[in-house]
């Protein structure tokens, strides 16, 4: 069984402490250089979301994440669409991570096609997840250690280079607030990209049925892992932004790697490229596949998806059919979006953020309306603030992401109507 420490490590691995390396240039463009500020706003929104996850995990310690919480906290219909929306995030994010890894490995191995890396990463991760989550947790410890070592090297060498006269010549407040270009809309638009780095803390809740038995361990691990990784995100992007003062990047995708080269030379750049490939393609994607398979398992167990997805392996006690399906989808999506990584990242964020809106409403309805809770701070103020922050970030999101997300919702409506009125599936929960 998993301990609170295992769950925190799982959350850190899922979010990836070095996640800003891959998306730094895109956030930098949209935030007009105020990258740490975009991550700070993202952390605030995700903190309130984490407290809502913690509250619902205490009330309903079951697998299924936001699907299970909205289902039990709001209604059967809300649960279905919460699960449908979060699936957009969970099903697609492993493919996005594989593409990040393939892009990072391209300069190191220019003659190896992307599809080779996709097959290799998918195959490795599916085997590990089939063996069991305890094995995954042990492997994650070593992978997390490698990421933290590389991050520590960048922070140390970046500060040395910064105070040796490169870039701004030291840490300044400009990356947090630049009055010449600041606007709430600008930062919110950049935050819609930055929150991609935070996605994963919610994956801890999918392991509610595999923790050590402490009802509060999932919620505690969710909040702690989010705060830890948020501090790391702000630290590395703050250093990178001041260090890059006066630089012009060859492309948004390589921006951070170019800054790393300035800080420590080619060897640091290649170390970071390798860490991104390892962290995204193995560590993060491994956790993402595990979480996604459990979302499918929970929905199939409640007869909202084909029952075959709820099958458990007789030896390893893992949802093996769901795991194999996630691997197949990841491979196909990765090939299809190989030249459109930006579009894929936007769709992923839309699914996660809209699912979080229903989560906040679930906390209010379950605790304040049903239970008549007197804890106004945790059960009203916190979820309302989280709802408003996420809603504004969604509002400022790229139009194409909102269009694609709306299409996904429309498909979900059709599927739900078929499920209820054609297949005549009962609405009762199967706990």
C-alpha positions as CSV (number, residue, x, y, z in Angstrom):
1,X,0.0,0.0,0.0
2,X,1.1,3.6,-0.7
3,X,2.2,5.9,2.1
4,X,1.8,9.7,2.2
5,X,5.4,10.0,1.1
6,X,4.8,7.7,-1.9
7,X,1.8,9.9,-2.8
8,X,3.8,13.1,-2.6
9,X,6.5,11.6,-4.8
10,X,3.9,10.4,-7.2
11,X,2.5,14.0,-7.4
12,X,6.0,15.5,-7.9
13,X,6.7,13.0,-10.6
14,X,3.4,13.6,-12.3
15,X,3.9,17.4,-12.4
16,X,7.6,17.0,-13.1
17,X,9.8,19.5,-11.1
18,X,11.5,20.6,-14.4
19,X,8.2,20.9,-16.4
20,X,8.8,24.6,-17.2
21,X,11.9,23.6,-19.2
22,X,9.7,22.3,-22.1
23,X,7.2,25.2,-22.2
24,X,9.2,28.1,-20.9
25,X,9.5,29.8,-24.3
26,X,5.7,29.7,-25.0
27,X,4.9,31.1,-21.5
28,X,7.6,33.8,-22.0
29,X,6.1,35.0,-25.3
30,X,2.6,35.2,-23.9
31,X,3.6,36.7,-20.5
32,X,5.9,39.3,-22.2
33,X,8.7,38.0,-20.0
34,X,6.8,37.8,-16.7
35,X,7.1,34.0,-16.5
36,X,7.3,33.6,-12.7
37,X,4.2,35.7,-12.3
38,X,2.3,33.4,-14.6
39,X,3.4,30.4,-12.5
40,X,2.4,32.3,-9.3
41,X,-1.1,32.9,-10.6
42,X,-1.3,29.3,-11.7
43,X,-0.2,28.1,-8.3
44,X,-2.9,30.2,-6.6
45,X,-5.6,28.7,-8.8
46,X,-4.3,25.2,-8.4
47,X,-3.9,25.6,-4.6
48,X,-7.6,26.3,-4.1
49,X,-8.3,23.4,-6.5
50,X,-6.0,21.2,-4.4
51,X,-7.9,22.1,-1.2
52,X,-11.1,21.1,-3.0
53,X,-9.5,17.8,-3.9
54,X,-8.4,17.3,-0.3
55,X,-11.9,18.0,1.0
56,X,-13.6,15.6,-1.5
57,X,-11.0,12.8,-0.9
58,X,-11.8,12.9,2.8
59,X,-15.5,12.6,2.1
60,X,-15.2,9.9,-0.7
61,X,-11.9,7.9,-0.5
62,X,-12.4,6.1,-3.8
63,X,-10.7,6.0,-7.2
64,X,-11.9,8.1,-10.0
65,X,-10.6,11.6,-9.1
66,X,-12.9,14.5,-10.2
67,X,-15.3,12.0,-11.8
68,X,-16.1,10.3,-8.5
69,X,-16.2,13.5,-6.6
70,X,-18.6,15.3,-8.9
71,X,-20.7,12.2,-9.2
72,X,-21.1,11.9,-5.5
73,X,-20.9,15.6,-4.6
74,X,-23.3,16.9,-7.3
75,X,-25.2,14.4,-9.3
76,X,-24.9,11.4,-11.7
77,X,-24.9,13.6,-14.7
78,X,-22.3,16.1,-13.3
79,X,-20.1,13.1,-12.5
80,X,-20.3,11.8,-16.0
81,X,-19.3,15.1,-17.6
82,X,-16.6,15.8,-15.0
83,X,-15.1,12.4,-15.9
84,X,-15.6,13.1,-19.6
85,X,-13.8,16.4,-19.3
86,X,-10.9,15.1,-17.2
87,X,-10.5,12.3,-19.7
88,X,-9.6,14.9,-22.3
89,X,-6.7,15.8,-20.1
90,X,-5.7,12.3,-18.9
91,X,-6.0,10.5,-22.2
92,X,-4.1,13.0,-24.2
93,X,-1.4,14.1,-21.8
94,X,0.7,10.9,-22.0
95,X,1.0,11.5,-25.8
96,X,1.9,15.2,-25.2
97,X,4.7,14.1,-22.8
98,X,6.0,11.6,-25.3
99,X,6.2,14.3,-27.9
100,X,8.1,16.7,-25.5
101,X,10.6,13.9,-24.9
102,X,11.0,13.2,-28.6
103,X,11.6,16.9,-29.3
104,X,14.2,17.0,-26.6
105,X,16.0,14.0,-27.9
106,X,16.0,15.2,-31.5
107,X,19.2,17.4,-31.2
108,X,21.0,14.5,-29.5
109,X,19.9,11.8,-32.0
110,X,18.9,13.6,-35.2
111,X,18.6,10.4,-37.3
112,X,16.1,8.6,-35.1
113,X,12.5,9.3,-36.1
114,X,9.9,10.5,-33.6
115,X,7.7,7.4,-33.9
116,X,10.6,5.2,-32.7
117,X,10.8,7.2,-29.4
118,X,7.0,7.1,-29.1
119,X,6.9,3.3,-29.3
120,X,9.8,2.9,-26.9
121,X,8.4,5.1,-24.2
122,X,4.8,3.7,-24.5
123,X,6.1,0.1,-24.3
124,X,8.3,0.7,-21.3
125,X,5.6,2.5,-19.4
126,X,2.8,0.1,-20.1
127,X,5.0,-2.8,-18.7
128,X,5.8,-0.9,-15.5
129,X,2.1,0.0,-14.9
130,X,0.9,-3.5,-15.5
131,X,3.3,-4.8,-12.9
132,X,1.7,-2.6,-10.3
133,X,1.6,0.8,-8.7
134,X,4.0,-0.1,-5.9
135,X,6.7,-0.9,-8.4
136,X,5.9,2.4,-10.2
137,X,6.4,4.2,-6.9
138,X,9.8,2.7,-6.3
139,X,11.0,3.5,-9.8
140,X,9.7,7.1,-9.4
141,X,12.0,7.7,-6.5
142,X,15.1,7.3,-8.7
143,X,13.6,9.2,-11.6
144,X,12.6,12.1,-9.3
145,X,16.2,12.2,-7.9
146,X,17.7,12.6,-11.3
147,X,15.3,15.5,-12.1
148,X,16.1,17.3,-8.9
149,X,19.9,16.9,-9.4
150,X,19.6,18.5,-12.8
151,X,17.4,21.2,-11.5
152,X,19.8,22.0,-8.7
153,X,22.7,22.2,-11.2
154,X,20.7,24.8,-13.3
155,X,19.8,26.8,-10.2
156,X,23.4,26.9,-9.0
157,X,25.1,27.6,-12.3
158,X,22.3,30.0,-13.3
159,X,22.8,32.1,-10.2
160,X,26.6,32.0,-10.6
161,X,26.3,33.2,-14.3
162,X,23.7,35.8,-13.3
163,X,25.8,37.4,-10.6
164,X,28.9,37.1,-12.8
165,X,27.4,39.7,-15.1
166,X,25.2,37.8,-17.5
167,X,21.6,38.8,-18.2
168,X,20.2,41.3,-15.7
169,X,23.3,40.9,-13.5
170,X,21.2,39.5,-10.6
171,X,17.7,38.7,-9.5
172,X,15.3,41.5,-10.1
173,X,11.5,42.1,-9.7
174,X,10.9,42.6,-13.4
175,X,10.1,38.9,-14.1
176,X,7.3,39.2,-11.4
177,X,6.0,42.6,-12.4
178,X,7.0,44.7,-15.4
179,X,4.8,47.9,-15.3
180,X,5.6,48.6,-19.0
181,X,3.8,45.5,-20.3
182,X,1.7,44.2,-17.4
183,X,-2.0,43.5,-17.8
184,X,-4.2,41.0,-16.1
185,X,-5.4,39.6,-19.4
186,X,-1.8,39.1,-20.7
187,X,-0.8,37.2,-17.6
188,X,-4.0,35.1,-17.5
189,X,-3.4,34.1,-21.1
190,X,0.1,33.0,-20.3
191,X,-1.1,31.2,-17.2
192,X,-3.4,29.1,-19.5
193,X,-0.2,27.6,-20.8
194,X,1.8,27.6,-17.5
195,X,-0.9,25.5,-15.7
196,X,0.1,22.6,-18.0
197,X,3.1,22.2,-15.7
198,X,0.8,21.8,-12.6
199,X,-1.5,19.2,-14.1
200,X,-0.8,16.0,-12.2
201,X,-1.4,16.9,-8.6
202,X,-5.0,15.8,-9.1
203,X,-3.7,12.4,-10.2
204,X,-2.9,11.6,-6.6
205,X,-6.7,11.3,-5.9
206,X,-6.9,8.4,-8.4
207,X,-4.9,6.3,-5.9
208,X,-7.4,6.7,-3.1
209,X,-8.1,3.0,-3.0
210,X,-4.4,2.1,-2.9
211,X,-3.1,4.3,0.0
212,X,-2.1,3.2,3.5
213,X,-5.6,3.7,4.9
214,X,-5.3,7.2,6.3
215,X,-8.3,9.2,5.0
216,X,-6.4,12.4,5.1
217,X,-3.2,11.2,3.3
218,X,-4.5,11.8,-0.2
219,X,-5.6,15.4,0.5
220,X,-2.4,16.1,2.5
221,X,-0.2,14.8,-0.3
222,X,-2.1,16.7,-2.9
223,X,-1.6,20.1,-1.2
224,X,2.0,19.5,-0.2
225,X,3.2,18.2,-3.6
226,X,1.6,21.2,-5.3
227,X,3.2,23.8,-3.0
228,X,6.6,22.1,-3.3
229,X,6.6,22.0,-7.1
230,X,5.1,25.5,-7.3
231,X,8.1,26.9,-5.4
232,X,10.5,25.1,-7.7
233,X,8.7,26.3,-10.8
234,X,8.9,30.0,-9.7
235,X,12.6,29.6,-8.7
236,X,13.8,28.2,-12.0
237,X,11.8,30.5,-14.2
238,X,12.8,33.6,-12.2
239,X,16.5,32.7,-12.6
240,X,16.0,31.9,-16.3
241,X,14.1,35.1,-17.0
242,X,16.6,37.4,-15.5
243,X,19.5,35.4,-17.1
244,X,17.9,35.7,-20.5
245,X,17.6,39.5,-20.4
246,X,18.8,40.7,-23.8
247,X,18.7,37.3,-25.5
248,X,16.7,36.4,-28.6
249,X,15.6,32.7,-28.8
250,X,15.8,30.7,-32.0
251,X,12.4,29.2,-31.2
252,X,10.0,29.0,-28.2
253,X,10.6,25.2,-27.9
254,X,14.3,25.6,-27.4
255,X,14.3,28.8,-25.2
256,X,15.2,27.2,-21.9
257,X,17.9,25.0,-23.4
258,X,19.5,28.1,-24.9
259,X,19.5,29.8,-21.5
260,X,21.0,26.6,-19.9
261,X,23.8,26.8,-22.5
262,X,24.5,30.3,-21.4
263,X,24.5,29.3,-17.7
264,X,26.7,26.2,-17.9
265,X,27.8,25.5,-21.4
266,X,26.8,22.7,-23.8
267,X,27.1,19.9,-21.2
268,X,24.4,21.6,-19.0
269,X,22.2,22.0,-22.1
270,X,22.5,18.4,-23.0
271,X,22.0,17.3,-19.3
272,X,18.7,19.3,-19.3
273,X,17.7,17.8,-22.7
274,X,18.2,14.3,-21.3
275,X,16.4,15.1,-18.1
276,X,13.4,16.5,-20.0
277,X,13.3,13.3,-22.1
278,X,13.5,11.1,-19.0
279,X,11.2,13.1,-16.8
280,X,8.5,13.6,-19.5
281,X,8.7,10.4,-21.5
282,X,9.2,8.0,-18.6
283,X,8.6,9.4,-15.1
284,X,5.7,11.8,-15.8
285,X,4.1,9.7,-18.6
286,X,4.3,6.6,-16.4
287,X,2.3,8.3,-13.7
288,X,-0.1,9.8,-16.3
289,X,-0.8,6.3,-17.7
290,X,-1.4,4.9,-14.2
291,X,-3.9,7.7,-13.4
292,X,-5.7,7.6,-16.7
293,X,-6.2,3.8,-16.5
294,X,-7.8,4.3,-13.1
295,X,-10.2,6.9,-14.3
296,X,-11.3,4.5,-17.1
297,X,-11.5,1.7,-14.5
298,X,-13.8,3.8,-12.2
299,X,-16.1,4.9,-15.0
300,X,-16.3,1.4,-16.3
301,X,-17.0,0.0,-12.9
302,X,-20.0,2.4,-12.7
303,X,-21.1,1.3,-16.2
304,X,-20.4,4.6,-17.9
305,X,-17.8,3.0,-20.1
306,X,-17.6,-0.6,-21.4
307,X,-17.3,-3.1,-18.5
308,X,-14.2,-4.6,-20.0
309,X,-12.2,-1.6,-18.9
310,X,-12.9,-2.5,-15.3
311,X,-11.1,-5.9,-15.5
312,X,-8.3,-6.5,-13.0
313,X,-5.2,-8.5,-13.7
314,X,-5.4,-11.8,-11.6
315,X,-1.8,-11.6,-10.6
316,X,-0.8,-7.9,-10.4
317,X,-4.2,-6.6,-9.4
318,X,-4.0,-3.7,-11.9
319,X,-6.6,-2.5,-14.4
320,X,-4.8,-4.1,-17.3
321,X,-7.3,-3.5,-20.1
322,X,-7.6,0.2,-19.3
323,X,-3.8,0.4,-19.2
324,X,-3.4,-1.2,-22.6
325,X,-6.1,1.0,-24.1
326,X,-4.3,4.2,-22.8
327,X,-1.1,3.0,-24.3
328,X,-2.7,2.5,-27.7
329,X,-4.4,5.9,-27.6
330,X,-1.2,7.6,-26.6
331,X,0.6,6.1,-29.5
332,X,-2.0,7.1,-32.1
333,X,-2.5,10.6,-30.7
334,X,1.3,11.1,-30.5
335,X,1.7,10.3,-34.2
336,X,-1.3,12.4,-35.2
337,X,-0.2,15.5,-33.3
338,X,3.5,15.1,-33.9
339,X,3.7,18.4,-35.8
340,X,1.0,20.2,-33.7
341,X,2.2,20.0,-30.1
342,X,0.8,23.4,-29.3
343,X,-2.7,22.4,-30.3
344,X,-2.5,19.2,-28.2
345,X,-1.3,21.2,-25.1
346,X,-4.3,23.6,-25.4
347,X,-6.8,20.7,-25.6
348,X,-5.2,19.1,-22.5
349,X,-5.5,22.3,-20.5
350,X,-9.2,22.9,-21.5
351,X,-10.2,19.4,-20.3
352,X,-8.5,19.7,-16.9
353,X,-9.6,23.2,-16.1
354,X,-13.3,22.7,-17.0
355,X,-13.2,19.5,-14.9
356,X,-11.8,21.5,-12.0
357,X,-14.8,23.9,-12.2
358,X,-17.2,21.0,-11.4
359,X,-14.9,19.9,-8.6
360,X,-15.3,23.3,-6.8
361,X,-19.1,23.2,-7.2
362,X,-19.0,19.6,-5.7
363,X,-17.4,20.9,-2.5
364,X,-20.0,23.6,-2.1
365,X,-22.9,21.3,-2.8
366,X,-21.7,18.4,-0.7
367,X,-20.5,20.2,2.4
368,X,-22.4,23.5,2.5
369,X,-25.8,22.4,1.0
370,X,-26.1,18.8,2.0
371,X,-24.0,18.6,5.2
372,X,-24.8,22.1,6.4
373,X,-21.1,22.7,7.2
374,X,-20.2,25.7,9.2
375,X,-16.7,25.8,7.8
376,X,-17.3,28.7,5.4
377,X,-13.7,29.2,4.6
378,X,-12.9,25.7,3.3
379,X,-16.3,24.9,2.0
380,X,-17.4,28.2,0.4
381,X,-14.7,30.9,0.1
382,X,-11.9,28.5,-1.0
383,X,-13.9,26.7,-3.8
384,X,-15.5,30.0,-5.0
385,X,-12.0,31.7,-5.3
386,X,-10.7,28.6,-7.1
387,X,-13.7,28.6,-9.4
388,X,-13.3,32.3,-10.3
389,X,-9.5,32.1,-11.0
390,X,-9.9,29.0,-13.2
391,X,-12.9,30.5,-15.0
392,X,-11.0,33.6,-15.9
393,X,-8.0,31.6,-17.1
394,X,-10.4,29.6,-19.3
395,X,-11.9,32.8,-20.6
396,X,-8.5,34.1,-21.7
397,X,-7.5,30.8,-23.3
398,X,-6.8,30.5,-27.0
399,X,-10.0,30.4,-29.1
400,X,-9.0,27.3,-30.9
401,X,-8.7,25.4,-27.6
402,X,-12.2,26.5,-26.6
403,X,-13.6,25.4,-29.9
404,X,-12.0,22.0,-29.7
405,X,-13.0,21.6,-26.1
406,X,-16.6,22.5,-26.9
407,X,-16.6,19.8,-29.6
408,X,-15.5,17.3,-27.0
409,X,-18.3,18.3,-24.7
410,X,-20.8,17.9,-27.6
411,X,-19.5,14.4,-28.3
412,X,-20.0,13.7,-24.6
413,X,-23.6,14.8,-24.6
414,X,-24.4,12.5,-27.5
415,X,-22.6,9.6,-25.8
416,X,-24.5,10.2,-22.5
417,X,-27.8,10.3,-24.3
418,X,-27.1,7.0,-26.1
419,X,-25.9,5.5,-22.8
420,X,-29.1,6.5,-20.9
421,X,-31.8,6.2,-23.6
422,X,-30.5,3.7,-26.0
423,X,-28.4,1.3,-23.9
424,X,-30.7,1.9,-20.9
425,X,-27.9,1.9,-18.4
426,X,-29.1,2.4,-14.8
427,X,-28.2,5.7,-13.1
428,X,-27.5,4.1,-9.7
429,X,-23.9,4.1,-8.4
430,X,-22.1,0.8,-7.9
431,X,-20.0,1.4,-4.9
